[in-house]
Amino acid sequence: MTLPLPALVRVRGRSMLPTYREGDLLLVLRGRAPRPGRAHVVRLPPDARGVARPLAVKRVTGRDPDDPTRWWVDSDNPAEGLTSFDIGSLEQSAVEAVVVARVWRGRLGDDRTTDP
């Protein structure tokens, strides 16, 4: 059995407001199965030009009703961010980690460039 691996990630962008905001530092566990209702770190598909997108924090809302091996994701901020309505459902392998806790609260407009 493989144990989940902890990691720290920094939130970038506004798609998860008000739950998480720019600069928040999150403790995540890699190698865990998706948990509907929880925030996760996900790998979004490339954009229309084929350019890779950065990892993102999204809420996994449940399995795709048309393909139960895939997952639907949403943002907490209805005004911003990509969701499965924009990009479709994600393969389970695209769900990289589950968010366990916020360990530090960033400031809105925090422009430090600490990599996750």
N, C-alpha and C positions, 0 to 999 in steps of 0.2 A: 504494500500500500504506500502511495506517495503522499507525503504531508503537504498541505498548501504552503506556498511561499509568501511571506509578507513583503510588502514594498510600500514606498511612499510615492505619491503622485501629487502634482500641483495643478490646481484647476486653472484653466485659461478660458476666457470667454464668459458669456452671460446666459448660456442655454439652460443652466441648472438653477438659476435664481428662482425663488428665494432660498432654496435648500443649501446650495453651495454657491460661492461667489469667487470672482477673480482673486487668485492668490491663496485660497484655502489649501491647506496641506492635508491630504487624506491618507489614512492607512488602508491598504487593500490586501486581499489574499488572492494570489494567483493559483490556478489549478483547482478551483472550486466550480461545481456545477452552477449554472445560472439559477438565481432565486427570484422569481417574479415578485414585483413590488419593491425590490431593492435597487439601489444605484450600482452600476458596474462600469468598469473601464472596458470599452469596446473598440474594435478596429472597424471603422466605417469603410465601405467600398470606395474605390477611386471616383473622382468627379467625372463629369461628362467628357472631359478631355483626356481621361486616363491618368490624371495626376493623383498620387496617393494623398490621402488626408491624414492628419495627425490622429493619434489615439484620442478618444473622447470619453467623457463621463456622461452616461445616459441611464435612464431608468428602464430596466427590463420589465415590460408590462405583462408578458405571457407568451405562450407558444403561438406561432402562426396558425390560424385555423385551417388554412389550406395545406400546410406542410408542418406537422408537429415536430419535425426535427430542427426547425428554425425558430428564431425568437424575434418578437416585436420590441422595439425600443422607442422611448419618448423622451422629450426634454421637459423639465419642470416649468420652464418659462414659455408660455404659449406664443409669445411674440418673437422668439428667437430660437435658432438651433434646428438641426436636421432631425427628423424622426422617420420611423418606418413608412409613414405616408409619403415621404420624399424619396427614400432610398430602398424601400422594401425591407423584408425581414432579413435577419443575419443568421449565418450558420453558427452552430454552437462554438466552433473553433474561433470565431470572431469575438466572442465574449471572453475577454482576457482575465478579468479579476472582479471580485465583488468588493464594494466599499464596506469597510467594517466601522470606521469612525473618522470624524474630522479631528485632527490632532492640533491644528493651529488655524485660527480664523484670520484670513487675509483682509486687507482693506479694499474697499471698492476703488478701482483705479490703480491698484498696486501694479507697478510696472517693472518689478524686479524680474530677472530672467533666470531664475533657478530652474534647471532642468529636473523633470521627475525622475 
